[in-house]
Amino acid sequence: MGQIFIPTAETFPNTADAVVIGGGIVGVATAFWLSRAGLDTVLVERRDGLSTLTTPESIESFRAQFTEPAMSELAVAGIEMFEHLADLISMPGYDIGIKHQGYLFVTADADMVDDVRAAVEKHHALGVTDSEFLTGDEARACFPYLSASVVAASFRQRDGWLSSHEATQGFAKGCDARFLVRTEATRVLRDAHGVCGVETDRGVIAARVVVNAAGPFAGQVGRTLGLDLPLEAVRRQKVFLSQQPLVPQDAPLTIDLVRDAYWRPETGGAYIAWVDPDEPVAEHPSENPPTDPYFAAIVLEKLIESTPFWEEVAMNLKKADVHPSAGYYVYTPDDQPLIGPMEDVPGFYLNCGYWAGVMLAPAAGQRVADLVTGALKPEENPLRPSRYEEGIVVEGNSFLRGRH
């Protein structure tokens, strides 16, 4: 079982086969797979615990409705791992609270109908044959809360959400890696042969493999090696509305494609959120990103058009029931993550650049381990960091990619 601890001078590891920087679900899943591959693996996280910054500030969801082949491949494999995580980590009965209530993308724009239909056709071509195209009437028959303005939808029942905290803890418990918390990576070290370790505020860990899974701080980690990684961290907010009896608790995660606003039920209330296309890039990401006082009102106004019951929710909302929070999405030029080795720095691997990190983390972590061990060749990985220079970027048009 993995060890999660604050190291002392006596317990601080001076050497490892691999060091992972970043204790969100992406980093922890990476450490899990590296450890499972037989590498002595150490993860360093500067905060008090694992999964305490960006991971819990997502809405903890997963879907296979992607049109980018590389994203679809990771998502499908990741969902399979989540569904069988107890077996994967050899902990019978381990529960991550999976709910297969589906993802529902809706539009009230007649000009988008063909786009929604084409997306479903692409899902099917990529092997996700259980996504459905619905007309407006078909969508309302299944989900009566939708307004008469909805003209088309895409739905997949097997999509849903889970407890990202429990999933992260499961990956940590299910391996032999060591997880050092309150331990900040200050610099990645290199010599004539490539990376040679990680300098932390508690000492140096010598290692020939270092994985940058530092989420919104991955760019800073890269700069310690003189690398300018194509990453942009952007604040994303969400709001938990507690005690909302008008919210159907059996509803899917519902996304308004026209307004980029979405919601899902949660423990008697709901999460609501909006992808603000004008949110600026955070030049210096914070560990405590602020929230805007009127964000909930903005989101509710956007949700009303496709889901009218939100108007009554807004009219009766109490301040005590509004719980805002914020984290970061991290974008790359093609809105797909950077996974794999940096050719100019042998031994330095990336697993970063996520706006869908929770759902992709299990399979992405496995891919990094396969690249480190040689089970997968770099050229077999379509998300390799060198893809931009090689001109092999394959973009898609998945809905809610994060920016438009």
C-alpha positions as CSV (number, residue, x, y, z in Angstrom):
1,M,0.0,0.0,0.0
2,G,1.3,3.5,-0.8
3,Q,2.6,5.6,1.9
4,I,1.3,9.2,2.3
5,F,3.4,11.2,4.7
6,I,5.2,14.4,5.6
7,P,8.9,13.4,5.4
8,T,11.4,14.1,8.2
9,A,15.1,14.1,7.8
10,E,15.1,10.4,8.6
11,T,12.3,9.4,6.2
12,F,13.1,11.7,3.3
13,P,14.1,9.5,0.3
14,N,17.4,10.5,-1.3
15,T,17.0,8.4,-4.4
16,A,14.2,6.9,-6.5
17,D,13.8,5.4,-9.9
18,A,11.1,8.0,-10.8
19,V,9.9,11.2,-9.2
20,V,6.4,12.6,-10.0
21,I,5.8,16.3,-9.4
22,G,2.2,17.0,-8.5
23,G,-0.4,15.3,-6.3
24,G,-3.6,15.7,-8.2
25,I,-5.3,12.7,-9.7
26,V,-3.1,12.9,-12.8
27,G,0.1,12.7,-10.8
28,V,-1.2,10.1,-8.4
29,A,-2.4,7.8,-11.3
30,T,1.0,8.3,-12.9
31,A,2.8,7.2,-9.7
32,F,0.4,4.2,-9.4
33,W,1.3,2.9,-12.9
34,L,5.1,3.6,-12.5
35,S,5.1,1.7,-9.2
36,R,3.1,-1.1,-10.8
37,A,5.7,-1.3,-13.5
38,G,8.3,-2.0,-10.8
39,L,9.9,1.4,-10.5
40,D,10.7,2.8,-7.1
41,T,8.5,5.8,-7.3
42,V,8.2,9.0,-5.2
43,L,5.6,11.7,-5.7
44,V,6.1,15.2,-4.2
45,E,3.2,17.5,-3.4
46,R,3.6,20.9,-1.8
47,R,0.1,21.0,-0.3
48,D,-1.1,19.3,2.8
49,G,-2.6,16.3,1.0
50,L,-3.3,14.7,-2.3
51,S,-6.1,15.9,-4.6
52,T,-6.5,19.3,-2.8
53,L,-6.2,21.9,-5.6
54,T,-7.5,21.6,-9.1
55,T,-8.8,18.0,-8.9
56,P,-11.6,18.6,-6.4
57,E,-12.6,21.9,-8.1
58,S,-13.7,20.0,-11.2
59,I,-17.3,18.7,-11.2
60,E,-15.7,15.2,-11.0
61,S,-17.2,13.9,-14.2
62,F,-16.3,11.5,-17.0
63,R,-17.5,11.0,-20.6
64,A,-16.5,9.2,-23.7
65,Q,-18.2,11.7,-26.0
66,F,-15.1,13.1,-27.7
67,T,-14.4,13.6,-31.4
68,E,-10.6,13.7,-31.1
69,P,-9.3,10.2,-31.5
70,A,-6.6,10.6,-28.9
71,M,-8.9,12.0,-26.3
72,S,-11.6,9.3,-27.0
73,E,-9.0,6.6,-26.6
74,L,-7.9,7.8,-23.1
75,A,-11.4,8.5,-22.0
76,V,-12.8,5.1,-22.9
77,A,-9.9,3.3,-21.2
78,G,-10.1,5.6,-18.2
79,I,-13.8,5.0,-17.7
80,E,-13.2,1.2,-17.8
81,M,-10.5,1.6,-15.1
82,F,-12.8,3.7,-12.9
83,E,-15.6,1.1,-13.2
84,H,-13.2,-1.7,-12.1
85,L,-11.0,0.3,-9.8
86,A,-11.5,-1.9,-6.8
87,D,-10.1,-4.9,-8.8
88,L,-7.4,-2.8,-10.3
89,I,-6.0,-1.7,-7.0
90,S,-6.7,-5.1,-5.3
91,M,-9.0,-3.6,-2.7
92,P,-12.4,-5.4,-2.9
93,G,-15.3,-3.2,-2.2
94,Y,-13.5,0.1,-2.6
95,D,-16.1,2.6,-3.6
96,I,-15.5,5.8,-5.6
97,G,-19.2,6.7,-5.8
98,I,-19.6,6.2,-9.6
99,K,-22.9,7.4,-10.9
100,H,-23.8,6.5,-14.5
101,Q,-26.4,9.2,-14.9
102,G,-25.1,10.3,-18.3
103,Y,-23.9,13.4,-20.1
104,L,-26.5,15.4,-22.0
105,F,-25.4,18.1,-24.5
106,V,-28.3,20.3,-25.6
107,T,-28.7,23.1,-28.1
108,A,-31.4,25.6,-28.9
109,D,-29.6,26.8,-32.0
110,A,-31.0,25.2,-35.2
111,D,-27.6,25.9,-36.9
112,M,-26.0,23.5,-34.5
113,V,-28.2,20.5,-35.2
114,D,-25.9,19.1,-37.9
115,D,-22.9,19.6,-35.7
116,V,-24.5,17.6,-32.9
117,R,-25.5,14.8,-35.3
118,A,-22.0,14.8,-36.8
119,A,-20.4,14.5,-33.3
120,V,-22.5,11.5,-32.5
121,E,-21.5,9.9,-35.8
122,K,-17.8,10.6,-34.9
123,H,-18.3,9.0,-31.5
124,H,-19.6,5.9,-33.2
125,A,-16.7,5.8,-35.7
126,L,-14.3,5.9,-32.7
127,G,-16.0,2.9,-31.1
128,V,-18.3,4.8,-28.7
129,T,-21.4,3.3,-30.3
130,D,-23.8,4.0,-27.4
131,S,-24.0,7.8,-27.7
132,E,-27.3,8.9,-29.1
133,F,-28.5,11.8,-31.2
134,L,-31.8,13.1,-30.0
135,T,-34.2,15.6,-31.6
136,G,-35.7,18.2,-29.4
137,D,-38.9,16.2,-28.9
138,E,-37.0,13.1,-28.1
139,A,-34.8,14.9,-25.6
140,R,-37.8,16.3,-23.8
141,A,-39.5,12.9,-23.7
142,C,-36.5,11.6,-21.9
143,F,-35.7,14.7,-19.8
144,P,-39.0,16.7,-19.2
145,Y,-37.2,19.6,-17.5
146,L,-35.8,20.8,-20.9
147,S,-37.4,23.8,-22.5
148,A,-39.3,23.9,-25.8
149,S,-36.3,25.8,-27.3
150,V,-34.1,22.7,-27.3
151,V,-33.8,21.4,-30.9
152,A,-31.2,18.7,-30.6
153,A,-29.1,16.8,-28.1
154,S,-26.3,14.2,-27.6
155,F,-26.6,11.7,-24.8
156,R,-24.6,8.8,-23.4
157,Q,-26.0,6.9,-20.4
158,R,-22.6,5.4,-19.4
159,D,-21.0,8.8,-18.8
160,G,-21.4,10.3,-15.4
161,W,-19.4,11.4,-12.3
162,L,-17.6,10.0,-9.2
163,S,-15.7,11.1,-6.2
164,S,-12.3,12.3,-7.5
165,H,-11.0,12.3,-3.9
166,E,-11.8,8.7,-3.4
167,A,-10.4,7.8,-6.9
168,T,-7.2,9.6,-6.1
169,Q,-6.8,7.9,-2.8
170,G,-7.5,4.6,-4.3
171,F,-4.7,4.9,-6.8
172,A,-2.4,6.0,-4.0
173,K,-3.4,3.1,-1.7
174,G,-3.2,0.5,-4.5
175,C,0.5,0.8,-5.2
176,D,3.9,0.9,-3.4
177,A,4.8,4.5,-4.3
178,R,5.7,7.0,-1.6
179,F,3.7,10.2,-1.5
180,L,5.5,13.1,0.1
181,V,3.2,16.0,1.1
182,R,4.2,19.4,2.3
183,T,7.2,18.9,0.0
184,E,7.7,21.4,-2.7
185,A,9.7,20.7,-5.9
186,T,11.8,23.8,-6.4
187,R,13.8,22.7,-9.4
188,V,14.4,19.7,-11.7
189,L,18.1,18.9,-11.9
190,R,20.0,17.8,-15.0
191,D,23.5,16.7,-16.0
192,A,25.2,15.7,-19.2
193,H,23.0,12.6,-19.5
194,G,19.6,14.2,-18.8
195,V,17.6,14.7,-15.7
196,C,19.3,13.6,-12.5
197,G,16.8,14.5,-9.8
198,V,14.5,16.9,-8.2
199,E,15.4,19.6,-5.7
200,T,12.8,20.1,-3.0
201,D,12.5,22.3,0.0
202,R,13.4,19.3,2.1
203,G,16.4,18.0,0.1
204,V,17.3,16.4,-3.2
205,I,15.9,13.2,-4.6
206,A,18.2,11.7,-7.2
207,A,16.3,10.1,-10.1
208,R,16.8,9.5,-13.8
209,V,13.0,9.8,-14.5
210,V,11.0,12.9,-13.6
211,V,7.4,13.3,-14.5
212,N,5.9,16.8,-14.6
213,A,2.2,16.4,-13.5
214,A,2.0,19.8,-11.7
215,G,-1.3,20.9,-13.2
216,P,-1.5,24.7,-13.4
217,F,2.1,24.9,-12.1
218,A,3.6,22.6,-14.8
219,G,4.8,25.6,-16.8
220,Q,6.8,26.8,-13.8
221,V,8.3,23.3,-13.4
222,G,9.3,23.3,-17.0
223,R,11.0,26.7,-16.7
224,T,13.4,25.3,-14.1
225,L,14.9,23.3,-17.0
226,G,14.8,26.3,-19.4
227,L,11.7,24.9,-21.2
228,D,8.9,27.1,-22.4
229,L,6.0,24.6,-22.4
230,P,2.9,25.5,-24.5
231,L,0.6,25.7,-21.5
232,E,-2.0,28.3,-20.4
233,A,-3.7,28.1,-17.0
234,V,-7.2,29.6,-16.9
235,R,-9.3,30.0,-13.8
236,R,-12.6,28.0,-13.9
237,Q,-15.3,28.5,-11.3
238,K,-18.1,26.4,-10.1
239,V,-20.9,26.8,-7.5
240,F,-22.5,24.2,-5.3
241,L,-26.1,25.0,-4.5
242,S,-27.2,23.1,-1.4
243,Q,-30.8,22.0,-0.6
244,Q,-32.5,22.5,-4.0
245,P,-35.7,20.3,-4.1
246,L,-36.5,21.5,-7.7
247,V,-33.3,19.9,-9.0
248,P,-34.1,16.4,-10.3
249,Q,-31.5,14.2,-8.6
250,D,-31.7,11.5,-11.3
251,A,-30.8,13.9,-14.1
252,P,-27.7,13.6,-16.2
253,L,-24.9,16.3,-16.3
254,T,-26.7,18.7,-18.6
255,I,-24.7,21.1,-20.8
256,D,-26.1,24.1,-22.8
257,L,-23.9,24.2,-25.9
258,V,-25.0,27.7,-26.9
259,R,-24.1,29.3,-23.6
260,D,-21.4,26.9,-22.4
261,A,-23.2,26.6,-19.0
262,Y,-23.8,23.3,-17.3
263,W,-25.1,21.6,-14.2
264,R,-25.5,18.3,-12.5
265,P,-27.3,17.1,-9.4
266,E,-25.3,16.5,-6.2
267,T,-26.6,15.4,-2.7
268,G,-29.9,17.2,-2.7
269,G,-28.6,20.2,-4.6
270,A,-26.5,20.8,-7.7
271,Y,-23.2,21.9,-9.1
272,I,-23.5,24.7,-11.7
273,A,-20.7,26.1,-13.8
274,W,-19.9,28.1,-16.9
275,V,-16.9,28.2,-19.2
276,D,-16.2,31.9,-19.6
277,P,-14.5,32.4,-23.0
278,D,-13.2,35.8,-21.8
279,E,-11.4,34.6,-18.7
280,P,-7.8,35.7,-19.0
281,V,-4.8,33.4,-18.8
282,A,-3.4,33.3,-15.3
283,E,0.2,34.4,-15.7
284,H,0.9,33.4,-12.0
285,P,-1.6,30.7,-11.0
286,S,-2.6,30.8,-7.3
287,E,-3.1,28.1,-4.8
288,N,-6.3,29.9,-3.7
289,P,-7.9,31.3,-6.9
290,P,-10.6,33.8,-6.0
291,T,-14.3,33.5,-6.9
292,D,-16.5,36.3,-8.3
293,P,-19.4,37.3,-6.1
294,Y,-21.9,37.3,-9.0
295,F,-20.8,34.2,-10.7
296,A,-23.8,32.1,-9.5
297,A,-26.2,34.7,-10.8
298,I,-24.5,34.8,-14.2
299,V,-24.6,31.0,-14.5
300,L,-28.3,30.7,-13.4
301,E,-29.3,33.3,-16.0
302,K,-27.6,31.2,-18.7
303,L,-29.2,27.9,-17.6
304,I,-32.7,29.2,-17.6
305,E,-33.1,29.2,-21.4
306,S,-32.6,25.5,-21.8
307,T,-33.7,24.4,-18.3
308,P,-36.6,26.7,-17.0
309,F,-36.8,25.4,-13.5
310,W,-33.6,27.3,-12.7
311,E,-35.6,30.5,-12.8
312,E,-37.6,29.4,-9.7
313,V,-34.4,28.2,-8.1
314,A,-32.8,31.6,-8.6
315,M,-35.8,33.5,-7.2
316,N,-35.8,31.5,-4.0
317,L,-32.1,31.0,-3.6
318,K,-30.6,31.8,-0.1
319,K,-27.1,33.1,0.3
320,A,-26.3,30.3,2.8
321,D,-27.0,27.7,0.0
322,V,-24.4,29.2,-2.4
323,H,-20.9,27.7,-2.1
324,P,-18.5,29.0,-4.8
325,S,-15.0,27.7,-5.5
326,A,-12.4,27.9,-8.2
327,G,-9.6,25.9,-9.8
328,Y,-7.8,25.9,-13.1
329,Y,-8.1,24.3,-16.6
330,V,-4.8,24.1,-18.4
331,Y,-4.8,24.5,-22.2
332,T,-2.5,23.6,-25.0
333,P,-2.6,24.9,-28.6
334,D,-4.9,22.0,-29.6
335,D,-6.7,21.6,-26.2
336,Q,-5.2,18.1,-25.8
337,P,-2.7,17.2,-23.1
338,L,1.0,16.9,-23.3
339,I,2.0,13.3,-22.5
340,G,5.4,11.8,-23.0
341,P,9.2,12.6,-23.0
342,M,10.8,15.8,-23.8
343,E,13.4,14.8,-26.4
344,D,15.8,17.6,-25.5
345,V,16.0,16.5,-21.8
346,P,16.3,12.7,-21.5
347,G,14.3,11.3,-18.6
348,F,11.9,14.3,-18.4
349,Y,8.3,13.4,-19.0
350,L,5.2,15.5,-19.2
351,N,1.7,14.6,-18.1
352,C,0.0,18.0,-18.1
353,G,-2.2,20.4,-20.1
354,Y,-5.6,19.2,-18.9
355,W,-9.1,20.6,-18.9
356,A,-10.5,17.1,-18.5
357,G,-7.9,15.7,-16.1
358,V,-10.1,13.6,-13.9
359,M,-11.6,11.5,-16.7
360,L,-8.3,11.1,-18.6
361,A,-6.0,10.5,-15.6
362,P,-6.1,6.7,-15.3
363,A,-5.2,5.9,-18.9
364,A,-2.8,8.9,-19.2
365,G,-0.9,7.6,-16.2
366,Q,-0.6,4.2,-17.7
367,R,0.6,5.7,-20.9
368,V,3.4,7.5,-19.2
369,A,4.5,4.3,-17.4
370,D,4.5,2.5,-20.8
371,L,6.6,5.2,-22.3
372,V,9.1,5.1,-19.4
373,T,9.4,1.3,-19.5
374,G,9.6,1.1,-23.3
375,A,6.3,-0.8,-23.6
376,L,5.1,2.0,-25.9
377,K,7.3,3.8,-28.4
378,P,7.2,7.6,-28.4
379,E,6.0,7.6,-32.0
380,E,3.0,5.4,-31.1
381,N,1.8,8.1,-28.7
382,P,-0.3,10.8,-30.6
383,L,-0.2,13.2,-27.6
384,R,3.6,13.4,-27.5
385,P,4.9,16.9,-26.8
386,S,6.8,17.0,-30.1
387,R,3.6,16.8,-32.2
388,Y,3.4,20.5,-32.8
389,E,6.9,20.6,-34.3
390,E,6.1,17.5,-36.3
391,G,2.9,19.0,-37.7
392,I,0.8,15.9,-36.8
393,V,-1.8,17.6,-34.6
394,V,-5.2,16.0,-35.1
395,E,-7.8,18.4,-33.9
396,G,-11.5,17.6,-33.4
397,N,-14.5,19.6,-32.3
398,S,-15.6,18.0,-29.1
399,F,-18.2,20.1,-27.3
400,L,-17.1,22.1,-24.3
401,R,-13.4,21.8,-25.1
402,G,-13.0,24.7,-22.8
403,R,-12.6,27.7,-25.1
404,H,-13.9,28.7,-28.5
